[in-house]
Amino acid sequence: MSVHLEASKGTIAEAVLLPGDPMRAQWIADTFLNDVSCYNKVRGMLGFTGYYKNKRVSVQSTGMGVPSALIYAHELINFYDVKTLIRVGTAGSYQPDVNIRDIVVAMAASSTSGINNSRFINADYAPTANFELFMKAATYAQDHKIPIKAGNILTTDEFYEDDETSFQQWADFGVLCVEMEAAGLYTIATKYKVKALAILTISDSLVTKQKTSAQERESTFPTMVEIALNSLL
């Protein structure tokens, strides 16, 4: 048991999917896993362990933003010996050719978060995905004719920005989309020498202003989960 997870040792698998939304964690467990048990309800951050194609897998919700996600990533790694973490979340498109429901696999995560400023003073650290996981995800998508986009994304601490056009500078430098956790996840995974990847579904576009509903974001978007789970096999 850790501060934020009531699970006993051994109840969490070595491979964990990390949705931000607890209801998406519930949906993933109900939709994709067999022999499921719930190991955590503390603060409403639901966690489940079950089996996908005979592979033991856990799903742990993390809440929104780097600070919240890092609490759970830190405890999963250091208290429960988790070796592989895959974020399955939503993102906002920065590019005209990255459309609603497109899948983005984050090779690297630029950030406006202050998460690494105290570690790397007067320097920039580049949080990147684990290459093995990235290749497994890309290969599975290619073999199953699932189109994906791959590249640099942005992790931000602010969902609502004062300047609604500020995304354009990031877009001009090829950043595909924006979300709120990946840079922190990639950093902590590298620090503790475990594997991490972020697979994202585009839920809205800052270019076209299209949006999906809260219900769609909570309980659909199965393709990214399919890719994530099969990357663990």
GIDAFEN-V913805 format. One line per field, one symbol per residue. burial: b if it has 24 or more other C-alpha atoms within 12 Angstrom, else e. Layout:
burial->???
//
This chain:
burial->eeebbbbeeebbbbbbbbbbbbbbbbbbbeebbeebbbbbeeeebbbbbbbbeeebbbbbbbbbbbbbbbbbbbbbbbbbbbbbbbbbbbbbbbbeebbbbbbbbbbbbbbbbebbeeeeeeeebbbbbbeebbbbbbebbeeeeebbbbbbbbbbbeeeeeeeeebeebbeebbbbbbbbbbbbbbbbbeeebbbbbbbbbbbbbbeeeeeeeeebbbbbbbbbbbbbbbbe
//
